[in-house]
Amino acid sequence: MREDKYGEVCRLFTSDTIKQKYLGNKGFILFIALMNMFIPLSTDLYLPALPTMGAYFQSNPAVTNLTLSAFFFFYAVGILIWGPLSDKYGRKPVLLTGTVIYTLSSVACALATNVYFLIGARALQGIGAGGITSISMAMIKDCFVGKKREAILAITQSMSGLAPMLAPVVGAGILKFFSWRGAFWALTAIAVVNLLLTLLYDETLKPEERYGGTLAGSLGRLLVVAKNKSFLLPAVIFSLNALPFMGYIALSSYIYVDYFRLSEQVYSFFFAANALVSILGPVIYVRFLSSVDKKFVAVGFFGLATVSGLLVMTIGTISPILFLGSFMIMSLICTASRPFSTQILFEQQKGDTGSASSIINTLVMVLGSIGMLIASFPCGNIVVGLGVLITVFSAVSLGSWCLFIKGDIPCAGVKEVNVQ
């Protein structure tokens, strides 16, 4: 990134684009970053406790992991609903509703007496989280355009990368003094903070930009957006990397604790190290790749992810250090591609921001949930299984992208086309 680009990023925090009476410009950016943290916090904070929870509830790993996959599946359902509703009623009412649901369901998780009650509470928690994160993305599009939007996406996603770095370490620390329930009480406290910030937040969707039709019509806008092949096809291609990445989330504690025989505390350090590297992804993209032809950036991303999978299934089985190094490439690619892919997708859809945000997040979460289920399926060697998952779906993404680029479907900012 050139010096003038650095200046532009800095000016984002003092721009008149944002008008927030109580939060202020910097507070608004931090608020968005916090909302982006809800997904990693909702999973990573209690990941070190998964083996312990399985023993507590006397459930096998496949059942215990349903607390993860159920959360992600209903999170996808939630964002599919909340996004269009926010286009009709505004961002703040949806955000308030989602945060309240998340808070109450977090309390229910902390009080769960059996694994199936916990799975149900996690499903509700996912629905509430959908109302939080889908709005955070829509708020960015409400307030920023072009390079500024791309920079803000990178900034907030880098900041939110602190959550997966710190959450497992904090979760392991909680286990030293409390049971697994402590993690969900911590999530309750975070939700209360988000609720207070939501009350201070000023609506960013202008009245004239709201959808004026019926409730059913607002939900029907999802179909309108989904019919836009220039938006939907690359959205599916970019979302495929969620399959192996979420598979890693589901298996990470079992790989480090059961396969490599590390303690829960040491596992949390390995998980945090991976998250620390992943924070650099958006920064690397904005610093070095934002001006590179997007066709070739995507090819490079998918190609490196495929290499990561091959390394995981080979040298990654030898030691936890080699596994960490092999998977770090995949993590870096996943985070670097987020501002890149989100900006491309927003350029394909000029209106229906909430619906577009919902579809983007829904695809990631649905495919991620499938990845968790596939990864949890018993196999001979879980590290090799994860490596195969990464390799196969990264190669599918690479092939699909090449076919899309060669096809005649337009893609603004990627192919030279007439934008709708």
C-alpha positions in Angstrom: 0.0 0.0 0.0 1.4 3.5 -0.9 1.7 6.3 1.7 -1.4 7.9 0.4 -3.3 4.7 1.1 -2.1 4.8 4.7 -3.3 8.3 5.0 -6.7 7.3 3.6 -7.0 4.5 6.2 -6.1 6.9 9.0 -8.7 9.5 7.8 -11.4 6.9 8.0 -11.4 7.4 11.8 -12.0 11.2 11.5 -14.2 11.2 8.4 -17.6 12.9 8.4 -19.0 9.8 6.8 -20.0 8.4 10.2 -22.4 10.3 12.3 -22.7 8.7 15.8 -23.6 11.1 18.6 -22.7 8.9 21.5 -20.3 6.3 20.1 -18.2 8.7 18.0 -16.2 7.6 14.9 -13.7 5.4 16.7 -16.3 4.0 19.0 -18.4 3.1 16.0 -15.5 1.1 14.4 -14.8 -0.6 17.7 -18.5 -1.5 18.0 -18.5 -3.1 14.6 -15.3 -5.0 15.5 -16.9 -6.3 18.7 -20.0 -7.5 16.7 -17.6 -9.4 14.3 -16.1 -11.1 17.4 -19.3 -12.8 18.4 -18.9 -15.9 16.2 -15.3 -16.7 17.3 -16.1 -15.9 20.9 -19.2 -18.1 20.8 -17.1 -21.1 19.7 -13.5 -20.6 20.7 -14.2 -19.6 24.3 -15.4 -23.1 25.2 -13.4 -25.2 22.7 -10.9 -26.2 25.4 -13.8 -27.6 27.5 -15.2 -29.8 24.7 -13.5 -33.0 25.9 -14.4 -32.2 29.5 -18.1 -31.5 28.5 -18.3 -34.8 26.7 -17.2 -36.6 29.9 -19.6 -34.4 32.0 -22.6 -35.2 29.8 -21.4 -38.7 29.1 -21.8 -38.0 25.3 -19.5 -39.0 22.4 -17.6 -36.4 20.4 -20.2 -36.4 17.6 -23.0 -35.5 20.0 -20.9 -32.9 21.9 -19.9 -31.3 18.6 -23.5 -30.7 17.8 -23.2 -27.8 20.2 -21.0 -26.3 17.6 -22.7 -27.3 14.4 -26.2 -26.5 15.8 -25.0 -23.0 16.6 -23.6 -22.4 13.2 -26.7 -23.9 11.4 -29.2 -21.7 13.3 -26.8 -18.8 13.0 -27.2 -19.2 9.2 -31.0 -19.4 9.6 -30.9 -16.2 11.7 -28.9 -14.1 9.4 -31.1 -15.2 6.5 -34.0 -13.7 8.3 -32.5 -10.7 10.1 -30.8 -9.2 7.1 -33.9 -8.5 5.0 -35.8 -7.4 8.1 -33.1 -4.8 8.8 -33.6 -3.4 5.2 -37.3 -2.8 6.1 -37.2 -1.8 9.8 -33.7 -0.5 10.2 -30.5 -1.9 11.7 -31.0 -0.9 15.3 -34.3 -2.7 16.1 -32.9 -5.9 14.6 -29.7 -5.5 16.4 -31.5 -5.0 19.7 -33.7 -8.0 19.2 -30.7 -10.3 18.2 -28.6 -9.1 21.2 -31.5 -9.8 23.7 -32.0 -13.3 22.3 -28.3 -14.0 22.4 -28.0 -12.8 26.0 -30.9 -14.9 27.3 -29.8 -18.0 25.4 -26.3 -17.6 26.9 -27.8 -17.7 30.3 -29.7 -20.9 29.3 -26.4 -22.5 28.1 -24.8 -21.7 31.4 -27.7 -23.4 33.3 -28.0 -26.5 31.0 -28.4 -29.8 32.8 -28.0 -32.1 29.8 -26.3 -32.0 26.5 -29.6 -31.8 24.4 -30.8 -28.8 26.4 -27.4 -27.2 25.7 -27.7 -28.0 22.0 -31.1 -26.3 21.9 -29.9 -23.3 23.8 -26.9 -23.0 21.4 -29.4 -23.1 18.5 -31.2 -20.0 20.0 -27.8 -18.4 20.7 -27.0 -18.9 17.0 -30.3 -17.2 15.9 -29.4 -14.2 18.1 -25.9 -14.0 16.8 -27.3 -13.8 13.3 -29.0 -10.6 14.2 -25.7 -9.2 15.4 -23.1 -10.1 12.8 -25.3 -9.6 9.7 -26.1 -6.0 10.8 -22.4 -5.3 11.4 -21.6 -6.0 7.7 -24.6 -4.0 6.5 -23.6 -1.0 8.7 -20.2 -0.9 6.9 -21.9 -0.8 3.5 -24.3 1.9 4.9 -21.4 4.2 5.7 -18.5 3.5 3.3 -17.9 3.0 -0.4 -15.1 1.8 -2.6 -11.6 1.7 -1.2 -12.7 3.1 2.1 -15.2 0.2 2.5 -12.5 -2.3 1.7 -10.1 -0.7 4.2 -12.7 -0.7 7.0 -13.6 -4.3 6.3 -9.9 -5.2 6.7 -9.5 -3.1 9.8 -12.6 -4.5 11.6 -11.8 -8.1 10.6 -8.2 -7.7 11.8 -9.4 -6.3 15.1 -12.0 -9.1 15.4 -9.1 -11.5 14.9 -8.2 -10.9 18.5 -11.2 -13.0 19.6 -10.0 -16.4 18.3 -6.5 -15.5 19.6 -7.6 -14.7 23.1 -10.8 -16.8 23.5 -9.3 -20.3 23.9 -6.6 -18.9 26.3 -9.3 -17.2 28.4 -11.4 -20.3 28.1 -8.6 -22.5 29.4 -8.0 -20.1 32.2 -11.7 -20.2 33.1 -11.5 -24.0 33.3 -8.8 -23.7 36.0 -11.2 -21.9 38.3 -14.7 -22.8 37.1 -16.5 -25.5 35.2 -17.4 -25.3 31.5 -20.4 -23.2 32.6 -18.0 -20.2 33.2 -17.4 -19.8 29.5 -21.1 -19.2 28.9 -21.4 -16.8 31.8 -18.5 -14.9 30.2 -20.5 -14.8 26.9 -23.5 -13.4 28.8 -21.4 -10.6 30.1 -20.0 -9.7 26.6 -23.6 -9.8 25.3 -24.7 -7.3 28.0 -21.9 -4.9 26.9 -23.0 -5.2 23.3 -26.6 -4.5 24.4 -25.5 -1.3 26.1 -23.5 -0.2 23.0 -26.5 -0.9 20.8 -28.6 1.4 22.9 -26.0 4.2 22.2 -25.9 3.4 18.5 -27.6 5.8 16.0 -29.4 4.2 13.0 -27.2 4.1 9.9 -29.9 3.1 7.3 -31.5 6.2 5.9 -35.4 6.2 5.8 -35.4 6.8 2.1 -33.2 3.7 1.6 -35.5 1.3 3.5 -37.6 -1.3 1.7 -41.2 0.0 1.6 -43.0 -3.2 0.8 -44.6 -5.8 3.0 -42.8 -8.1 5.5 -43.2 -11.0 3.1 -41.8 -8.8 0.4 -38.8 -7.9 2.4 -38.0 -11.6 2.9 -38.6 -12.1 -0.8 -35.7 -9.8 -1.6 -33.5 -12.7 -0.7 -34.7 -14.4 -3.9 -34.1 -11.2 -5.9 -30.5 -11.1 -4.7 -30.0 -14.9 -5.1 -31.1 -14.6 -8.8 -28.1 -12.3 -9.5 -25.6 -14.9 -10.8 -22.8 -12.3 -10.7 -23.3 -12.2 -6.9 -24.3 -15.7 -6.1 -21.7 -17.8 -8.0 -18.6 -16.0 -6.6 -20.3 -16.0 -3.1 -20.6 -19.8 -3.3 -17.0 -20.1 -4.5 -15.5 -17.9 -1.8 -17.6 -19.6 0.9 -16.3 -23.1 0.1 -13.2 -22.4 2.3 -15.5 -22.3 5.3 -15.9 -26.1 5.0 -12.3 -27.1 6.0 -11.8 -24.0 8.3 -14.9 -24.9 10.4 -13.8 -28.5 10.3 -10.6 -27.4 12.0 -12.6 -25.5 14.6 -14.6 -28.7 15.4 -11.5 -30.9 15.5 -8.8 -28.6 17.0 -9.2 -29.6 20.6 -9.3 -33.3 19.7 -6.2 -32.9 17.5 -4.1 -31.1 20.1 -5.4 -32.7 23.3 -6.3 -36.3 22.2 -4.1 -36.9 19.1 -0.9 -35.0 20.2 -1.5 -35.4 23.9 -1.2 -31.8 24.9 -2.9 -30.2 27.9 -5.9 -27.9 27.6 -3.7 -24.9 28.5 -1.0 -25.8 25.9 -3.7 -26.4 23.3 -5.1 -22.9 23.9 -1.6 -21.5 23.2 -1.4 -23.4 19.9 -4.9 -22.2 18.9 -4.0 -18.7 19.9 -0.8 -18.8 17.8 -2.8 -19.8 14.7 -5.3 -17.0 15.4 -2.5 -14.4 15.9 -1.1 -15.2 12.4 -4.6 -15.1 10.9 -4.9 -11.5 12.1 -2.3 -10.5 9.6 -4.4 -11.8 6.6 -6.5 -8.6 6.1 -3.5 -6.4 6.7 -1.4 -8.3 4.1 -4.2 -8.0 1.6 -4.7 -4.3 2.0 -0.9 -3.6 2.2 0.3 -5.7 -0.7 -2.6 -7.1 -2.8 -5.5 -4.7 -2.9 -4.2 -3.2 -6.2 -3.4 -6.5 -7.8 -5.7 -8.0 -10.5 -8.4 -9.7 -8.4 -8.6 -12.6 -10.8 -5.0 -13.6 -10.0 -5.4 -12.8 -6.3 -8.2 -15.4 -6.0 -6.2 -18.0 -7.9 -3.2 -17.5 -5.6 -5.4 -17.7 -2.5 -7.1 -21.0 -3.6 -3.8 -22.5 -4.8 -2.0 -21.8 -1.5 -4.9 -23.2 0.5 -4.6 -26.4 -1.6 -0.9 -26.6 -0.7 -1.8 -26.1 3.0 -4.1 -29.2 2.8 -1.3 -31.3 1.3 1.1 -30.3 4.1 -1.5 -31.0 6.8 -2.1 -34.5 5.6 1.6 -35.3 5.3 4.0 -33.5 7.7 1.2 -32.2 9.8 0.7 -35.7 11.4 4.3 -35.7 12.8 4.1 -33.1 15.5 1.9 -30.2 16.8 4.4 -27.7 15.6 4.4 -29.0 12.1 0.6 -29.2 12.1 0.3 -25.6 13.3 2.7 -24.4 10.6 0.9 -26.4 7.9 -2.6 -25.1 8.9 -1.4 -21.5 9.4 -1.3 -21.1 5.6 -5.0 -22.0 5.4 -5.9 -19.6 8.2 -4.0 -16.7 6.6 -5.7 -17.3 3.3 -9.2 -17.4 4.9 -8.8 -14.1 6.7 -6.9 -12.4 3.8 -9.8 -13.3 1.4 -12.6 -11.8 3.6 -12.2 -8.1 2.8 -11.3 -9.1 -0.8 -14.3 -11.3 -1.4 -16.8 -9.1 0.5 -15.9 -6.0 -1.5 -16.3 -7.9 -4.8 -19.7 -9.3 -3.7 -21.0 -5.9 -2.5 -20.0 -4.4 -5.9 -22.3 -6.9 -7.7 -25.3 -5.9 -5.6 -26.0 -2.2 -5.4 -29.2 -2.4 -3.3 -30.7 -4.8 -0.7 -27.6 -4.6 1.5 -29.2 -6.6 4.4 -30.3 -9.4 2.1 -26.9 -9.5 0.4 -25.1 -9.6 3.8 -27.5 -12.4 4.9 -26.7 -14.6 1.9 -23.0 -14.1 2.2 -23.0 -15.1 5.9 -25.5 -17.8 5.4 -23.4 -19.5 2.8 -20.4 -19.4 5.0 -22.2 -20.8 8.0 -24.2 -23.5 6.2 -21.1 -24.8 4.4 -19.1 -24.4 7.7 -21.7 -26.5 9.5 -21.4 -29.2 6.8 -17.6 -29.0 7.2 -18.0 -29.6 11.0 -20.2 -32.6 10.4 -17.8 -34.1 7.8 -14.8 -33.5 10.0 -16.5 -35.1 13.0 -17.2 -38.3 11.1 -15.0 -41.1 12.5 -11.9 -41.8 10.4 -8.6 -43.5 10.8 -6.5 -40.4 11.4 -8.2 -37.1 12.1 -5.2 -35.0 11.0 -5.1 -36.7 7.6 -8.9 -36.4 7.4 -8.7 -32.6 8.0 -5.9 -32.4 5.4 -8.0 -34.2 2.8 -10.9 -31.8 3.6 -8.7 -28.8 3.0 -7.2 -30.1 -0.2 -10.4 -31.2 -1.8 -12.5 -28.1 -1.2 -9.6 -25.7 -1.9 -9.0 -27.4 -5.2 -12.8 -27.3 -6.0 -12.7 -23.5 -5.2 -9.7 -23.1 -7.5 -11.3 -25.0 -10.4 -14.7 -23.2 -9.9 -13.1 -19.8 -9.9 -11.2 -20.5 -13.1 -14.4 -21.7 -14.8 -16.2 -18.6 -13.6 -13.5 -16.2 -14.9 -13.6 -17.9 -18.3 -17.4 -17.9 -18.5 -19.7 -15.1 -19.8 -21.3 -14.1 -16.5 -20.3 -10.5 -15.7 -18.5 -9.6 -12.4 -17.9 -5.9 -11.7 -14.4 -5.1 -10.5 -13.1 -8.5 -11.8 -14.1 -8.7 -15.4 -14.5 -5.8 -17.8 -18.3 -5.7 -18.0 -21.2 -3.3 -18.0 -22.5 -3.1 -14.4 -26.3 -3.4 -13.9 
